[in-house]
Amino acid sequence: MKYLLLEREKDIAVLKINRPEALNSLNSDVLRELKETLLELNQDDKIRVLIITGSGQKAFIAGADIKEMKALDYDGGKEFAELGHSVYNLLEDSNKVVIAAINGFCLGGGNELALSCDIRLASDKAKFGNPEVGLGIIAGFGGTQRLTNIVGEARAKELLYTGKIIDALKAEKIGLVNRVVAEGQLLEETWKMARKIAGNAPLAVSKTKEAVAYGRRKGISAGLEREKELFASCFETGDQKRGMEGYLNKIDVKFEGK
């Protein structure tokens, strides 16, 4: 891969956007590499948690590549948006838990990528925003929808209409990120959370993710019905038997995802 670095440690993978000379901005080539890599990772049953971060000290992802976008017409713009949506949908719909470790500028398409992840941890040096309106475009990789779902319509409209950039503490206050940590502790804290998640029953975690997503898309009534089905399906797994036996007998359990 030219623009990505991928590392695996047991059941956790770290995917790093590696274009620091361009602040890890996303062009079509980067997005295609991301798509191919995510498709492969989603088929890897050994991986339970995926961490995404950026190379260098300045940026997580500073946005989509403006040099490429400048030359686009309507058809090119639609094709670029469709590519971005296909990648970010893979993240949101992944059977892995995806954690964004946001180590710097998280703007435009970078913020939209972070919004597609399950959990967002941010360095205290990180900056967030969707400044697309200042470039004559809108957030086109899902930002108008996901930002609204996460921070609420009023705050999303303010950020999207003004294009202003906010710091990590403000992002935490409005619910855009889960937690802010000191710059030097970001990856350590992200790994700590990833290991905690990976140690739980993987089928139960993935079913929980499915239930949350189903309710968001279909509404709470449909979500509650789906939750009952997914809850019942857990009792057909060996992990449920192991987990409850371990609890009752006060012994540590190693879940197998079966």
Number of C-alpha atoms within 10 A of each C-alpha: 10 10 17 17 14 14 12 12 8 11 16 20 20 19 20 21 25 23 19 18 9 13 23 29 26 25 17 16 11 20 21 16 17 24 20 11 16 19 15 10 18 18 12 13 12 15 20 28 23 25 24 21 23 29 22 17 13 18 27 33 31 25 26 24 18 12 9 12 14 10 9 13 10 8 9 12 15 13 14 20 16 15 17 25 20 14 23 25 17 17 26 19 17 22 23 26 24 24 24 25 24 32 26 26 27 31 27 27 27 27 26 27 26 31 24 26 22 17 19 23 25 33 24 20 19 23 25 26 24 28 22 21 14 12 10 7 9 17 19 20 26 20 24 17 15 17 23 16 13 15 17 14 14 9 14 22 15 11 19 21 15 15 21 15 17 16 16 25 20 15 21 16 13 14 14 24 23 14 19 23 18 12 16 11 13 20 20 11 18 22 17 12 16 21 16 11 16 21 15 18 21 23 21 18 18 16 19 15 18 19 21 15 15 18 17 13 10 11 11 13 10 14 19 15 13 19 19 11 13 16 14 11 14 16 11 11 15 14 22 19 12 17 18 12 14 14 11 8 9 9 11 11 16 13 17 15 18 12
